[in-house]
Amino acid sequence: MVWQQVYDPLSNIWLSALIAFLPIACFLACLLIFKLKGYQAGFITVVVATLIAFYVYNMPFSLIGESFVQGFAQGMWPIAWIIIAAIFLYKLSVKSGSFEVIKQSVMSITPDHRIQVILIGFCFGSFLEGAIGFGGPVAITAALLVGLGLRPLYAAGLCLIANTAPVAFGAVGIPIIAMCNLVGIEQHAVAAMVGRMLVPLSLTIPFFIVFLMDGLKGVKETFPAILVAALSFTATQFYSSNYLGAELPDIVSAIVSLACTTLFLRVWQPKNIFRLDDEKNFSHTNTLSVGQIFKAWLPFILLITCVIIWTQPWFKAVFEIKKILFENADLLNAAVALPQDSFFFSIKPITDEAGAIIGYHQIGALNYTQVTMTFNALTGTILDPNGKPVKVDLTMNLIALQAGTAILIAAFLSIAFLRIKSNIVEDALGDTLKEMAIPCITIGLVVAFAFISKNSGMSTTLGIAFAKTGDAFAFFSPVIGWLGVFITGSDTSSNLLFGPLQQVTAQELGVKETLFLAANSVGGVVGKMISPQSIAIACAAVGLVGKESELFRFTLKYSIAFIILIGIWTAIIAMFLPAIIPAPIAL
């Protein structure tokens, strides 16, 4: 059986797009109107998508079912795996007492509330976003700032705004990696484009936060320190996203910015100490030894080390099988062109029918850890309208390319180096699994819906309809990501919901798909500050349950202003700066 996709099943692209949008509308209604929990909304959305795929797009039910399995498996691995490993590492830090030392080391740098918000809400929050993400950073940093003397509502609002710059790359790059896996392109080009698009926002946020706290007077008084924080963060974010990929920009940028700003504050302090409480005596500030600080930060230092190793080409080669074909005809029969076997991999020549060597397979020593799930009923049975097969296999790298495994190794090393007792490890693991069970199911359902939508052609229908807006879509592209994060509370979920739509629209308009995929993620970062889930988490962290509407009103106007600016910035890039858009590379 061969089933071919139809992108306009109702012979009217706008009517077909309206029907294709119904699952998304259902998801919005479940969360906004009926106030259902995420997993409930996800399940109902999958049911609606299934009915539309079956009755409107005439997709065989067996293919729908296997698309669900394919998507749910993608949600569990690697997405849920990364989240579980990251939160386990964080809980080890908290339960072992290291996190308390981390808190003291940050709070003792300066008594000025304006700079403390930058250090904790912006720098440290960015680090947590890169390490654990998914609501944790806002909760932790808002609670810290309340402990420092800020009003709860103020602390929560400022942390939501500060959390915008790193969201696109947290946690450990999963929003970008998951989207790229879904749409079938390599993640480095999208990560690079996100880094380029974020430059104006990352430079602006620290100054904007201080402006909200103390107006232009505050910006002038703290300008040197805030400039150091903004420049060091933005420059590192740009470099790491363009040359290291999606996994590290938040973590590395946060550490560099925190270190640079801390060192700068040793030689410079604002003349006027700004406080939002009546605290006047700062002589009781704790002093920590270098050894104490290093030991407390060790789990996260190990995390950075492991993730860096996991992203290196030589490390990936150990776990992969690469097919390399010669391009130079003069080398076809030259045995010397073949590299030699090594400890990391072996070489097997590839020959043509005449026996001439045309390339080689580079077989990693641990290639058996890469498992490819092939859905037999799907393979070769779904064709796009042009007759091209739709990719439906799912490669699961158990070790290589999995940031979750790198984080888990860092956790095991932390247990060994810090000599964390077994009962603490058990408590951390138990709490992690208990807290993450429902969120993981939600993620699985969201990704399952995304795969049903992609394999049935619904996402493509929406993309074709949006393409009808022409050049104006460049402005609306980040708005779609903004709306997605507002609804789902997650840049990852937004990218999974709308990534295929962005890709197809870019292809229809003749724009490099890297731009619109990146715009979806960048637009999503400013949707985070008004997401009902983020608002609820922030209010719970500072003891303001029931005051969510007040916090929402505080952040809404800023979120709208930022998304308009990002839309204009995206349109400028599409129309006047296409040279800065990296070309996508298919997986």
Secondary structure, DSSP 8 states (H G I E B T S, - for coil): --EE--S-TTS-HHHHHHHHHHHHHHHHHHHHTS---HHHHHHHHHHHHHHHHHHTS---HHHHHHHHHHHHHHIIIIIIHHHHHHHHHHHHHHHTTHHHHHHHHHHTS---HHHHIIIIIIIIHHHHHHHT-TTHHHHHHHHHHHHTT--HHHHHHHHHHHTTTTGGGTTTTHHHHHHHHHHTB-HHHHHHHHHHHTHHHHHHHHHHHHHHHHHHHHHHHHHHHHHHHHHHHHHHHHHHHHHT-SSSHHHHHHHHHHHHHHHHHTT---SS---SS-----TT-----HHHHHHHHHHHHHHHHHHHHHT-HHHHHTT-EEEEE---GGGTT-GGGS----SSEEEEEEE-TTS-EEEEEEEETTGGGEEEE--TTTTTTEE-TTS-B----EEEESSTT-HHHHHHHHHHHHHHHHT--HHHHHHHHHHHHHHHHHHHHHHHHHHHHHHHHHHHTHHHHHHHHHHTTGGGHHHHHHHHHHHHHHHHS-HHHHHHHHHHHHHHHHHHHT--HHHHHHHHHHHHHHHGGG-HHHHHHHHHHTT-TT-HHHHHHHHHHHHHHHHHHHHHHHHHHHHH-GGGS----B-
